[in-house]
Amino acid sequence: MARSLSSICPGEVLYHSKSTQVLGYIKATMTINKRRALFGVVMSLILISQPVLAHHGTAAFERDQVATIKGTVVDYELINPHAEITLKVVQPSGETVDWNVEGVSLNMMVRAGFKRDSLKAGDTVTITGHPGKNGKPTMLFMKIVLADGQTLTAVYD
C-alpha cells in the first residue's frame, strides 16, 4: 500500500524495495570503484618504487680511489640490477673477511663477455675496483683477473 508524501510524519523513513535496491547497488558500485582506484594507486607506487630502490648507481663507492683484493669466490650471481660476487679474502692477520663486490648492470656485463659460469665458487681471483664509502668490505669492480690470467673488465661511465 503506497502512502502519499503528505501523510509521512517528520523523521519517518519510507523504505521502498526498488529504491533500496538501486541505492544499495549504487553504494556497492562506488565502494568497488574506490577499492579499485586505491588498489591501482598502491600498485603504481610499488612498481615505481622498486627500480628506484634497487638501482642506486655508483654513489656508494669512492670513484677516485682504486683498491685490489685477492680471494676465493664464495658466490657469484649475474643478476639484475647488478652482478654480485662474494669474495673471501684472507687478511695479513690471518682473519678472513667476506667482501661484497658489485658489478655494473646485467646488460653491460653480458656485453663485456661475462657469463653465468664465468666465476665459480672456489675460484681464486684478483679484483681491482672502487672501495665503498662506508668503510665496509664492499667494492665496485673494474677488473677481475682469473687464476689462469684471463682478465674480465666491467665498462661503465
C-alpha positions as CSV (number, residue, x, y, z in Angstrom):
1,M,0.0,0.0,0.0
2,A,1.6,3.2,-1.1
3,R,1.3,6.3,1.1
4,S,1.4,9.9,-0.1
5,L,4.2,12.1,0.8
6,S,1.9,14.4,2.8
7,S,1.0,11.6,5.2
8,I,4.6,10.9,6.2
9,C,5.5,12.1,9.7
10,P,8.7,14.1,10.3
11,G,11.7,11.8,10.9
12,E,9.8,8.8,9.4
13,V,11.7,6.9,6.8
14,L,9.9,5.1,4.0
15,Y,11.5,2.0,2.5
16,H,10.7,1.1,-1.0
17,S,12.1,-2.2,-2.2
18,K,13.1,-0.9,-5.7
19,S,14.7,2.3,-4.4
20,T,16.6,0.5,-1.7
21,Q,17.9,-2.0,-4.3
22,V,19.0,0.9,-6.5
23,L,20.7,2.8,-3.7
24,G,22.4,-0.4,-2.5
25,Y,23.7,-1.1,-6.0
26,I,25.0,2.5,-6.3
27,K,26.7,2.3,-2.9
28,A,28.3,-1.1,-3.7
29,T,29.4,0.1,-7.1
30,M,31.0,3.2,-5.5
31,T,32.8,1.1,-2.9
32,I,34.1,-1.3,-5.5
33,N,35.3,1.7,-7.7
34,K,37.1,3.2,-4.6
35,R,38.7,-0.1,-3.8
36,R,39.9,-0.5,-7.4
37,A,41.2,3.1,-7.5
38,L,43.1,2.6,-4.2
39,F,44.5,-0.7,-5.4
40,G,45.7,1.0,-8.7
41,V,47.4,3.7,-6.7
42,V,49.1,1.3,-4.3
43,M,50.3,-1.0,-7.2
44,S,51.6,2.0,-9.1
45,L,53.6,3.2,-6.1
46,I,55.1,-0.3,-5.6
47,L,56.0,-0.6,-9.3
48,I,57.6,2.8,-9.4
49,S,59.5,2.5,-6.1
50,Q,61.1,-0.9,-6.9
51,P,63.5,0.3,-9.6
52,V,64.3,3.5,-7.6
53,L,65.2,1.5,-4.5
54,A,67.0,-1.2,-6.4
55,H,69.2,1.0,-8.6
56,H,71.5,3.2,-6.5
57,G,74.2,3.6,-9.1
58,T,77.8,4.1,-8.1
59,A,77.3,6.8,-5.4
60,A,78.1,4.4,-2.6
61,F,81.7,3.9,-3.9
62,E,84.9,6.0,-3.8
63,R,85.2,6.6,-7.5
64,D,88.5,8.5,-7.0
65,Q,90.2,5.5,-5.2
66,V,91.2,2.2,-6.6
67,A,92.0,-0.9,-4.5
68,T,93.0,-4.5,-5.3
69,I,91.9,-7.6,-3.3
70,K,92.7,-11.3,-3.9
71,G,90.5,-14.1,-2.6
72,T,88.3,-17.1,-3.2
73,V,84.9,-16.8,-4.8
74,V,82.1,-17.8,-2.3
75,D,79.2,-16.8,-4.5
76,Y,78.7,-15.2,-8.0
77,E,75.4,-14.0,-9.4
78,L,74.9,-12.5,-12.8
79,I,71.6,-10.8,-12.0
80,N,69.7,-7.5,-12.2
81,P,70.2,-4.8,-11.1
82,H,73.9,-5.6,-10.6
83,A,76.2,-8.6,-10.8
84,E,77.3,-9.6,-7.3
85,I,80.3,-11.5,-6.1
86,T,81.0,-12.6,-2.5
87,L,84.8,-13.0,-2.1
88,K,86.5,-14.5,1.0
89,V,89.8,-12.5,1.5
90,V,92.4,-13.6,4.0
91,Q,93.8,-10.6,5.9
92,P,97.5,-10.3,6.8
93,S,96.5,-11.2,10.4
94,G,95.1,-14.5,9.1
95,E,91.5,-13.4,9.7
96,T,89.1,-13.9,6.7
97,V,86.7,-11.2,5.6
98,D,83.8,-11.6,3.1
99,W,83.8,-8.8,0.6
100,N,80.6,-7.9,-1.3
101,V,81.8,-6.9,-4.8
102,E,79.3,-5.4,-7.2
103,G,79.4,-5.1,-10.9
104,V,77.6,-3.0,-13.4
105,S,74.2,-3.8,-14.9
106,L,73.5,-7.3,-16.2
107,N,73.2,-6.0,-19.7
108,M,76.6,-4.3,-19.6
109,M,78.2,-7.3,-18.0
110,V,76.9,-9.7,-20.8
111,R,78.1,-7.2,-23.4
112,A,81.6,-7.2,-21.8
113,G,81.7,-11.0,-22.1
114,F,80.5,-12.2,-18.7
115,K,78.5,-15.4,-18.5
116,R,76.7,-17.1,-15.6
117,D,79.6,-19.6,-15.4
118,S,82.5,-17.0,-15.7
119,L,83.2,-17.5,-12.0
120,K,82.5,-20.5,-9.8
121,A,82.6,-21.0,-6.0
122,G,86.2,-21.9,-5.1
123,D,87.9,-19.9,-7.9
124,T,90.8,-17.7,-6.8
125,V,90.6,-14.2,-8.3
126,T,92.2,-10.8,-8.0
127,I,89.7,-7.9,-8.2
128,T,90.5,-4.3,-8.8
129,G,87.8,-1.7,-8.2
130,H,86.5,1.2,-6.2
131,P,86.0,0.6,-2.4
132,G,82.8,1.5,-0.6
133,K,82.5,4.9,1.1
134,N,81.1,3.4,4.3
135,G,84.3,1.6,5.3
136,K,82.7,-1.8,5.0
137,P,84.2,-4.5,2.8
138,T,82.4,-3.6,-0.4
139,M,83.7,-2.8,-3.8
140,L,82.5,-1.8,-7.3
141,F,84.8,-3.8,-9.5
142,M,86.6,-2.6,-12.6
143,K,88.6,-5.7,-13.4
144,I,88.8,-9.3,-12.4
145,V,91.9,-11.4,-13.1
146,L,91.2,-15.2,-13.0
147,A,93.7,-17.8,-11.8
148,D,94.6,-18.7,-15.4
149,G,95.5,-15.0,-16.2
150,Q,92.3,-14.2,-18.1
151,T,91.0,-10.7,-17.5
152,L,87.4,-9.7,-17.3
153,T,86.6,-6.0,-17.3
154,A,83.5,-4.0,-16.4
155,V,83.0,-1.0,-18.6
156,Y,81.0,1.8,-17.1
157,D,80.8,5.6,-17.3
